[in-house]
Structures are given as structure tokens and as C-alpha cells.
Amino acid sequence: MAKITYKHPNGTVTVVDVEAPDTVMRGAKLNNVDGIEAQCGGSAQCGTCHVYIDGANLLPLPPMHEVEDDVLYGTACERTEFSRLSCQLPVSEEMDGLLVHLPEAQS
């Protein structure tokens, strides 16, 4: 299990426990965290689970796959070097303390 922190655009912070191997997206959905729509249910097709990994992150994250990379070009908010699809981030105990910033909009 890992504590994942979701920071909303207005500064509100929500911290939840997420079981491995659930994804950062599923952790948000199971805990009613606003700001992640996940219209495709986690299949890396819609981009509505876009998050920004905190720039100070030193925790291990899985590498970005080509499909995720492509989908991130079509997100509602600007893609940055810290952009990831939360559905493509399976949680591990090593990710305990991960901070993700939610974008202003998902669709």
C-alpha cells in the first residue's frame, strides 16, 4: 500500500491509501477524488486521467509507453515534461508519498 497525494488546482490536497497493484487513477476513483474522469476506464485511450507528477519526485515510476505518449498529446490541458496518464501508473510500495497535481480540466 502507498499513500498518494492528489493536489487540486485550487490548492486542496487529498491523500489516500492505494493498494498495489491498483493504479494512481483507480486509487482516485475508489476514493472519490475529484479531477480524474477516466472515461475509458483505464485503457490509455481517452486522456481524461491526465496528471502532472510533482517536479521534485524522486520515487520510481514505470517508463512511459508509446501509447501513453501519444494520448498525452490530446489532453485538455497542456502536456508538460511531468505529464502522465494516471491509469498507466501502477502503484507499488516504493511509490509511497507520490504527489500528483491535477490539471484544471480533463475534457
VEXZAPA-108102 format. One record per residue: residue number from 1; residue in one letter; y, z, x of N, C-alpha, C, O, CB in turn. Coordinates in Angstrom, 3 decimals, m for minus. Glycine has a CB too. Example, Ala and Ser with C-alpha at 12.3 -4.5 7.8 and 13.67 -1.06 7.14 Angstrom:
<atoms>
<atom 1; "A"; <m5.690; 7.800; 13.190>; <m4.500; 7.800; 12.300>; <m3.300; 7.800; 13.200>; <m3.319; 8.465; 14.236>; <m4.473; 9.046; 11.308>>
<atom 2; "S"; <m2.250; 7.080; 12.850>; <m1.060; 7.140; 13.670>; <0.030; 7.870; 12.900>; <1.138; 8.039; 13.409>; <m0.598; 5.725; 14.084>>
</atoms>
This chain:
<atoms>
<atom 1; "M"; <m1.170; 0.000; 0.846>; <0.000; 0.000; 0.000>; <1.242; 0.000; 0.897>; <1.249; 0.578; 1.985>; <m0.007; 1.224; m0.966>>
<atom 2; "A"; <2.281; m0.662; 0.408>; <3.537; m0.733; 1.159>; <4.705; m0.534; 0.205>; <4.664; m0.979; m0.942>; <3.667; m2.091; 1.907>>
<atom 3; "K"; <5.735; 0.130; 0.679>; <6.978; 0.246; m0.075>; <7.814; m0.996; 0.209>; <8.121; m1.315; 1.358>; <7.759; 1.556; 0.298>>
<atom 4; "I"; <8.173; m1.688; m0.873>; <9.010; m2.877; m0.754>; <10.323; m2.564; m1.459>; <10.329; m2.043; m2.574>; <8.309; m4.156; m1.367>>
<atom 5; "T"; <11.423; m2.881; m0.808>; <12.751; m2.650; m1.373>; <13.351; m3.979; m1.792>; <13.426; m4.923; m1.005>; <13.674; m1.927; m0.359>>
<atom 6; "Y"; <13.777; m4.034; m3.048>; <14.420; m5.217; m3.619>; <15.889; m4.882; m3.802>; <16.227; m3.971; m4.558>; <13.754; m5.650; m4.984>>
<atom 7; "K"; <16.759; m5.599; m3.124>; <18.196; m5.356; m3.237>; <18.818; m6.448; m4.103>; <18.739; m7.637; m3.792>; <18.870; m5.311; m1.831>>
<atom 8; "H"; <19.435; m6.009; m5.194>; <20.046; m6.924; m6.150>; <21.434; m7.348; m5.665>; <22.046; m6.636; m4.869>; <20.137; m6.269; m7.545>>
<atom 9; "P"; <21.934; m8.482; m6.126>; <23.244; m8.976; m5.685>; <24.384; m7.980; m5.936>; <25.386; m7.997; m5.221>; <23.555; m10.279; m6.387>>
<atom 10; "N"; <24.237; m7.115; m6.945>; <25.293; m6.133; m7.244>; <25.180; m4.875; m6.387>; <25.969; m3.944; m6.553>; <25.245; m5.748; m8.716>>
<atom 11; "G"; <24.210; m4.836; m5.474>; <24.033; m3.701; m4.581>; <22.980; m2.704; m5.034>; <22.587; m1.829; m4.263>; <25.319; m3.001; m4.423>>
<atom 12; "T"; <22.519; m2.821; m6.269>; <21.470; m1.936; m6.772>; <20.192; m2.161; m5.974>; <19.848; m3.292; m5.631>; <21.219; m2.174; m8.286>>
<atom 13; "V"; <19.503; m1.075; m5.689>; <18.265; m1.143; m4.908>; <17.119; m0.599; m5.750>; <17.249; 0.437; m6.401>; <18.397; m0.347; m3.572>>
<atom 14; "T"; <15.997; m1.310; m5.731>; <14.778; m0.864; m6.392>; <13.675; m0.817; m5.344>; <13.420; m1.811; m4.666>; <14.392; m1.805; m7.588>>
<atom 15; "V"; <13.023; 0.329; m5.209>; <11.933; 0.496; m4.250>; <10.647; 0.709; m5.041>; <10.583; 1.570; m5.918>; <12.205; 1.697; m3.268>>
<atom 16; "V"; <9.630; m0.077; m4.725>; <8.347; 0.052; m5.415>; <7.199; 0.055; m4.414>; <7.309; m0.487; m3.314>; <8.162; m1.087; m6.432>>
<atom 17; "D"; <6.103; 0.673; m4.817>; <4.871; 0.616; m4.046>; <4.102; m0.620; m4.488>; <3.900; m0.838; m5.682>; <4.016; 1.915; m4.230>>
<atom 18; "V"; <3.678; m1.424; m3.528>; <2.931; m2.643; m3.827>; <1.590; m2.558; m3.111>; <1.523; m2.324; m1.904>; <3.726; m3.927; m3.395>>
<atom 19; "E"; <0.534; m2.752; m3.877>; <m0.824; m2.731; m3.332>; <m1.117; m4.025; m2.590>; <m0.759; m5.107; m3.054>; <m1.856; m2.514; m4.451>>
<atom 20; "A"; <m1.760; m3.916; m1.454>; <m2.266; m5.094; m0.756>; <m3.508; m5.564; m1.499>; <m4.278; m4.716; m1.950>; <m2.583; m4.784; 0.756>>
<atom 21; "P"; <m3.745; m6.822; m1.650>; <m3.004; m7.962; m1.119>; <m2.060; m8.598; m2.138>; <m1.782; m9.794; m2.043>; <m3.967; m8.998; m0.620>>
<atom 22; "D"; <m1.554; m7.822; m3.124>; <m0.566; m8.388; m4.046>; <0.591; m8.974; m3.250>; <0.820; m8.595; m2.102>; <m0.052; m7.314; m5.042>>
<atom 23; "T"; <1.305; m9.887; m3.858>; <2.445; m10.497; m3.183>; <3.726; m9.719; m3.489>; <3.754; m8.885; m4.394>; <2.597; m11.972; m3.608>>
<atom 24; "V"; <4.757; m9.992; m2.745>; <6.074; m9.409; m2.998>; <6.523; m9.772; m4.421>; <7.141; m8.953; m5.101>; <7.117; m9.907; m1.940>>
<atom 25; "M"; <6.217; m10.986; m4.869>; <6.550; m11.412; m6.234>; <5.793; m10.588; m7.259>; <6.393; m10.080; m8.206>; <6.238; m12.901; m6.426>>
<atom 26; "R"; <4.493; m10.448; m7.088>; <3.677; m9.712; m8.055>; <4.101; m8.250; m8.106>; <4.113; m7.646; m9.178>; <2.181; m9.821; m7.701>>
<atom 27; "G"; <4.448; m7.680; m6.965>; <4.939; m6.306; m6.942>; <6.188; m6.155; m7.789>; <6.348; m5.159; m8.494>; <5.224; m5.866; m5.513>>
<atom 28; "A"; <7.069; m7.135; m7.724>; <8.298; m7.104; m8.530>; <7.967; m7.232; m10.008>; <8.498; m6.483; m10.828>; <9.262; m8.230; m8.102>>
<atom 29; "K"; <7.099; m8.168; m10.354>; <6.750; m8.390; m11.759>; <6.027; m7.181; m12.354>; <6.331; m6.777; m13.476>; <5.877; m9.640; m11.895>>
<atom 30; "L"; <5.078; m6.601; m11.625>; <4.325; m5.456; m12.134>; <5.206; m4.220; m12.330>; <4.891; m3.342; m13.133>; <3.184; m5.126; m11.187>>
<atom 31; "N"; <6.314; m4.164; m11.587>; <7.198; m3.001; m11.643>; <8.513; m3.294; m12.351>; <9.473; m2.531; m12.244>; <7.480; m2.504; m10.250>>
<atom 32; "N"; <8.545; m4.420; m13.081>; <9.716; m4.783; m13.891>; <11.014; m4.857; m13.093>; <12.069; m4.426; m13.559>; <9.883; m3.793; m15.007>>
<atom 33; "V"; <10.922; m5.408; m11.886>; <12.114; m5.621; m11.067>; <12.787; m6.899; m11.548>; <12.188; m7.974; m11.500>; <11.757; m5.705; m9.537>>
<atom 34; "D"; <14.021; m6.788; m12.007>; <14.777; m7.964; m12.445>; <15.146; m8.823; m11.244>; <15.298; m8.327; m10.128>; <16.049; m7.544; m13.218>>
<atom 35; "G"; <15.286; m10.126; m11.495>; <15.776; m11.023; m10.458>; <14.743; m11.966; m9.891>; <15.081; m12.853; m9.108>; <16.339; m10.237; m9.366>>
<atom 36; "I"; <13.479; m11.792; m10.274>; <12.425; m12.710; m9.863>; <11.776; m13.230; m11.135>; <11.124; m12.480; m11.862>; <11.373; m12.016; m8.914>>
<atom 37; "E"; <11.960; m14.525; m11.400>; <11.428; m15.118; m12.625>; <9.961; m15.512; m12.493>; <9.160; m15.217; m13.379>; <12.246; m16.330; m13.008>>
<atom 38; "A"; <9.606; m16.168; m11.405>; <8.220; m16.571; m11.142>; <7.642; m17.411; m12.275>; <6.572; m17.100; m12.798>; <7.351; m15.343; m10.923>>
<atom 39; "Q"; <8.337; m18.454; m12.647>; <7.923; m19.302; m13.769>; <6.552; m19.945; m13.573>; <5.831; m20.154; m14.549>; <8.947; m20.379; m13.991>>
<atom 40; "C"; <6.182; m20.258; m12.349>; <4.894; m20.918; m12.121>; <3.765; m19.920; m11.889>; <2.618; m20.316; m11.683>; <4.994; m21.857; m10.934>>
<atom 41; "G"; <4.080; m18.646; m11.922>; <3.047; m17.630; m11.790>; <2.548; m17.387; m10.382>; <1.542; m16.703; m10.191>; <1.915; m17.994; m12.626>>
<atom 42; "G"; <3.222; m17.927; m9.411>; <2.851; m17.656; m8.025>; <2.150; m18.782; m7.305>; <1.468; m18.542; m6.309>; <1.996; m16.482; m7.982>>
<atom 43; "S"; <2.297; m20.001; m7.777>; <1.613; m21.125; m7.129>; <2.536; m21.968; m6.249>; <2.201; m23.103; m5.910>; <0.983; m22.008; m8.176>>
<atom 44; "A"; <3.680; m21.427; m5.883>; <4.610; m22.105; m4.956>; <5.058; m23.465; m5.466>; <5.123; m24.430; m4.704>; <3.961; m22.272; m3.593>>
<atom 45; "Q"; <5.368; m23.542; m6.765>; <5.782; m24.814; m7.332>; <7.195; m24.811; m7.898>; <7.808; m25.873; m8.010>; <4.834; m25.207; m8.397>>
<atom 46; "C"; <7.728; m23.648; m8.257>; <8.984; m23.660; m9.015>; <10.192; m23.136; m8.237>; <11.319; m23.537; m8.528>; <8.819; m22.848; m10.258>>
<atom 47; "G"; <9.993; m22.275; m7.282>; <11.111; m21.725; m6.509>; <11.861; m20.604; m7.196>; <12.905; m20.178; m6.703>; <12.065; m22.804; m6.188>>
<atom 48; "T"; <11.355; m20.107; m8.334>; <12.086; m19.060; m9.057>; <11.678; m17.652; m8.627>; <11.920; m16.680; m9.342>; <11.867; m19.215; m10.548>>
<atom 49; "C"; <11.064; m17.556; m7.463>; <10.781; m16.252; m6.863>; <11.419; m16.174; m5.475>; <11.013; m15.382; m4.625>; <9.248; m16.004; m6.775>>
<atom 50; "H"; <12.417; m17.010; m5.276>; <13.162; m17.088; m4.015>; <13.765; m15.724; m3.670>; <14.375; m15.077; m4.521>; <14.278; m18.162; m4.105>>
<atom 51; "V"; <13.593; m15.299; m2.436>; <14.231; m14.085; m1.925>; <14.748; m14.372; m0.523>; <14.375; m15.359; 0.112>; <13.236; m12.874; m1.919>>
<atom 52; "Y"; <15.610; m13.489; m0.066>; <16.093; m13.532; 1.317>; <15.534; m12.318; 2.047>; <15.786; m11.181; 1.648>; <17.665; m13.558; 1.380>>
<atom 53; "I"; <14.789; m12.551; 3.099>; <14.288; m11.457; 3.924>; <15.472; m10.882; 4.690>; <16.296; m11.627; 5.219>; <13.152; m11.938; 4.902>>
<atom 54; "D"; <15.555; m9.572; 4.748>; <16.671; m8.950; 5.450>; <16.708; m9.433; 6.898>; <15.676; m9.519; 7.563>; <16.563; m7.408; 5.393>>
<atom 55; "G"; <17.897; m9.742; 7.367>; <18.075; m10.289; 8.708>; <17.639; m9.364; 9.827>; <17.349; m9.824; 10.932>; <19.491; m10.642; 8.907>>
<atom 56; "A"; <17.586; m8.064; 9.560>; <17.172; m7.102; 10.579>; <15.661; m6.862; 10.562>; <15.162; m6.013; 11.301>; <17.905; m5.783; 10.378>>
<atom 57; "N"; <14.936; m7.597; 9.731>; <13.499; m7.373; 9.588>; <12.749; m7.620; 10.896>; <12.921; m8.651; 11.547>; <12.938; m8.271; 8.495>>
<atom 58; "L"; <11.919; m6.656; 11.261>; <11.038; m6.806; 12.413>; <9.576; m6.693; 12.001>; <8.685; m6.700; 12.850>; <11.368; m5.760; 13.477>>
<atom 59; "L"; <9.331; m6.590; 10.697>; <7.970; m6.447; 10.197>; <7.259; m7.799; 10.211>; <7.896; m8.839; 10.042>; <7.975; m5.854; 8.773>>
<atom 60; "P"; <5.936; m7.785; 10.413>; <5.195; m9.056; 10.467>; <5.101; m9.715; 9.096>; <4.728; m9.081; 8.109>; <3.789; m8.825; 11.022>>
<atom 61; "L"; <5.442; m10.981; 9.055>; <5.331; m11.781; 7.834>; <4.453; m12.986; 8.128>; <4.432; m13.478; 9.256>; <6.737; m12.226; 7.314>>
<atom 62; "P"; <3.730; m13.466; 7.125>; <2.921; m14.669; 7.360>; <3.830; m15.862; 7.619>; <4.963; m15.900; 7.137>; <1.988; m14.953; 6.153>>
<atom 63; "P"; <3.342; m16.827; 8.371>; <4.159; m18.016; 8.620>; <4.384; m18.797; 7.332>; <3.593; m18.711; 6.393>; <3.496; m18.916; 9.673>>
<atom 64; "M"; <5.468; m19.554; 7.301>; <5.788; m20.379; 6.145>; <4.948; m21.657; 6.190>; <4.881; m22.344; 7.209>; <7.307; m20.715; 6.106>>
<atom 65; "H"; <4.310; m21.952; 5.056>; <3.527; m23.172; 4.941>; <4.431; m24.322; 4.508>; <5.536; m24.102; 4.011>; <2.362; m22.986; 3.942>>
<atom 66; "E"; <3.960; m25.527; 4.696>; <4.729; m26.734; 4.391>; <5.161; m26.789; 2.923>; <6.294; m27.172; 2.633>; <3.910; m27.970; 4.733>>
<atom 67; "V"; <4.280; m26.414; 2.000>; <4.616; m26.452; 0.571>; <5.770; m25.500; 0.274>; <6.717; m25.866; m0.421>; <3.384; m26.086; m0.291>>
<atom 68; "E"; <5.690; m24.279; 0.800>; <6.773; m23.314; 0.605>; <8.079; m23.861; 1.169>; <9.128; m23.760; 0.532>; <6.427; m21.965; 1.269>>
<atom 69; "D"; <8.012; m24.431; 2.345>; <9.190; m25.006; 2.989>; <9.830; m26.067; 2.100>; <11.051; m26.094; 1.944>; <8.817; m25.609; 4.351>>
<atom 70; "D"; <9.016; m26.933; 1.519>; <9.521; m27.991; 0.643>; <10.165; m27.423; m0.623>; <11.247; m27.856; m1.017>; <8.389; m28.943; 0.264>>
<atom 71; "V"; <9.502; m26.455; m1.258>; <10.013; m25.880; m2.509>; <11.346; m25.175; m2.286>; <12.207; m25.193; m3.166>; <8.994; m24.896; m3.102>>
<atom 72; "L"; <11.524; m24.565; m1.143>; <12.768; m23.837; m0.871>; <13.997; m24.742; m0.831>; <15.122; m24.250; m0.921>; <12.651; m23.099; 0.439>>
<atom 73; "Y"; <13.806; m26.043; m0.698>; <14.948; m26.959; m0.738>; <15.463; m27.179; m2.153>; <16.537; m27.752; m2.334>; <14.567; m28.291; m0.124>>
<atom 74; "G"; <14.708; m26.728; m3.170>; <15.115; m26.947; m4.555>; <15.463; m25.673; m5.306>; <15.472; m25.674; m6.537>; <14.034; m27.657; m5.283>>
<atom 75; "T"; <15.747; m24.599; m4.609>; <16.051; m23.334; m5.280>; <17.470; m23.329; m5.835>; <18.332; m24.080; m5.378>; <15.865; m22.162; m4.317>>
<atom 76; "A"; <17.698; m22.471; m6.830>; <19.009; m22.395; m7.499>; <20.106; m21.926; m6.554>; <21.242; m22.394; m6.636>; <18.934; m21.457; m8.700>>
<atom 77; "C"; <19.774; m21.008; m5.663>; <20.752; m20.515; m4.692>; <20.438; m21.089; m3.318>; <19.307; m21.476; m3.025>; <20.758; m18.963; m4.645>>
<atom 78; "E"; <21.445; m21.132; m2.508>; <21.342; m21.758; m1.194>; <20.176; m21.223; m0.371>; <19.929; m20.019; m0.309>; <22.623; m21.559; m0.435>>
<atom 79; "R"; <19.484; m22.141; 0.248>; <18.437; m21.782; 1.200>; <19.106; m21.392; 2.513>; <20.056; m22.037; 2.958>; <17.422; m22.961; 1.409>>
<atom 80; "T"; <18.596; m20.327; 3.125>; <19.079; m19.917; 4.437>; <17.881; m19.754; 5.369>; <16.737; m19.967; 4.968>; <19.903; m18.595; 4.346>>
<atom 81; "E"; <18.151; m19.380; 6.588>; <17.060; m19.148; 7.539>; <16.198; m17.954; 7.126>; <15.093; m17.784; 7.642>; <17.624; m18.922; 8.945>>
<atom 82; "F"; <16.695; m17.124; 6.199>; <15.966; m15.935; 5.747>; <15.265; m16.158; 4.407>; <14.658; m15.230; 3.871>; <16.918; m14.755; 5.633>>
<atom 83; "S"; <15.337; m17.363; 3.864>; <14.733; m17.665; 2.571>; <13.218; m17.707; 2.650>; <12.639; m18.243; 3.595>; <15.255; m18.983; 2.046>>
<atom 84; "R"; <12.587; m17.127; 1.631>; <11.135; m17.210; 1.450>; <10.837; m17.213; m0.037>; <11.654; m16.766; m0.842>; <10.400; m16.028; 2.163>>
<atom 85; "L"; <9.673; m17.715; m0.397>; <9.169; m17.570; m1.758>; <8.362; m16.282; m1.774>; <7.409; m16.128; m1.010>; <8.298; m18.820; m2.213>>
<atom 86; "S"; <8.747; m15.361; m2.643>; <8.063; m14.065; m2.655>; <6.610; m14.180; m3.085>; <5.810; m13.289; m2.800>; <8.787; m13.106; m3.573>>
<atom 87; "C"; <6.253; m15.271; m3.770>; <4.856; m15.483; m4.155>; <3.985; m15.852; m2.960>; <2.758; m15.815; m3.054>; <4.764; m16.572; m5.212>>
<atom 88; "Q"; <4.599; m16.202; m1.854>; <3.868; m16.604; m0.665>; <3.868; m15.516; 0.409>; <3.563; m15.769; 1.574>; <4.458; m17.878; m0.106>>
<atom 89; "L"; <4.219; m14.296; m0.015>; <4.257; m13.165; 0.914>; <3.267; m12.092; 0.469>; <3.649; m11.142; m0.216>; <5.689; m12.578; 1.004>>
<atom 90; "P"; <1.982; m12.237; 0.858>; <1.019; m11.197; 0.513>; <1.358; m9.912; 1.267>; <1.647; m9.931; 2.463>; <m0.426; m11.656; 0.836>>
<atom 91; "V"; <1.317; m8.814; 0.549>; <1.693; m7.529; 1.125>; <0.532; m6.955; 1.930>; <m0.631; m7.036; 1.534>; <2.125; m6.545; 0.023>>
<atom 92; "S"; <0.886; m6.378; 3.061>; <m0.071; m5.635; 3.883>; <0.584; m4.303; 4.218>; <1.793; m4.138; 4.056>; <m0.477; m6.434; 5.195>>
<atom 93; "E"; <m0.213; m3.364; 4.683>; <0.343; m2.060; 5.056>; <1.389; m2.193; 6.152>; <2.313; m1.384; 6.230>; <m0.768; m1.119; 5.512>>
<atom 94; "E"; <1.251; m3.200; 6.994>; <2.208; m3.424; 8.072>; <3.588; m3.827; 7.554>; <4.569; m3.775; 8.295>; <1.684; m4.489; 9.008>>
<atom 95; "M"; <3.664; m4.229; 6.282>; <4.945; m4.637; 5.689>; <5.669; m3.475; 5.019>; <6.693; m3.675; 4.365>; <4.720; m5.748; 4.675>>
<atom 96; "D"; <5.143; m2.262; 5.177>; <5.775; m1.087; 4.581>; <7.228; m0.992; 5.050>; <7.506; m0.995; 6.249>; <4.995; 0.206; 4.949>>
<atom 97; "G"; <8.148; m0.907; 4.087>; <9.564; m0.824; 4.406>; <10.298; m2.150; 4.338>; <11.490; m2.206; 4.641>; <9.729; m0.251; 5.753>>
<atom 98; "L"; <9.615; m3.221; 3.947>; <10.258; m4.538; 3.868>; <11.416; m4.508; 2.870>; <11.285; m3.977; 1.767>; <9.231; m5.621; 3.462>>
<atom 99; "L"; <12.532; m5.076; 3.265>; <13.716; m5.209; 2.414>; <13.931; m6.682; 2.116>; <14.062; m7.503; 3.024>; <14.980; m4.586; 3.091>>
<atom 100; "V"; <13.965; m7.005; 0.819>; <14.266; m8.362; 0.405>; <15.518; m8.339; m0.464>; <15.699; m7.449; m1.295>; <13.067; m8.995; m0.357>>
<atom 101; "H"; <16.370; m9.324; m0.257>; <17.595; m9.477; m1.046>; <17.332; m10.523; m2.111>; <16.813; m11.601; m1.820>; <18.819; m9.880; m0.147>>
<atom 102; "L"; <17.692; m10.202; m3.349>; <17.520; m11.135; m4.458>; <18.738; m12.037; m4.561>; <19.860; m11.565; m4.379>; <17.292; m10.379; m5.785>>
<atom 103; "P"; <18.554; m13.311; m4.845>; <19.684; m14.220; m4.985>; <20.435; m13.993; m6.298>; <19.956; m13.283; m7.182>; <19.205; m15.662; m4.901>>
<atom 104; "E"; <21.595; m14.592; m6.414>; <22.410; m14.496; m7.633>; <21.712; m15.077; m8.850>; <21.882; m14.581; m9.964>; <23.730; m15.201; m7.431>>
<atom 105; "A"; <20.921; m16.133; m8.642>; <20.228; m16.811; m9.744>; <18.918; m17.381; m9.258>; <18.748; m17.634; m8.065>; <21.101; m17.925; m10.346>>
<atom 106; "Q"; <17.987; m17.586; m10.178>; <16.696; m18.185; m9.837>; <16.515; m19.559; m10.484>; <15.700; m20.352; m10.013>; <15.562; m17.260; m10.264>>
<atom 107; "S"; <17.243; m19.850; m11.529>; <17.080; m21.165; m12.167>; <18.410; m21.661; m12.678>; <18.485; m22.750; m13.247>; <16.062; m21.101; m13.319>>
</atoms>
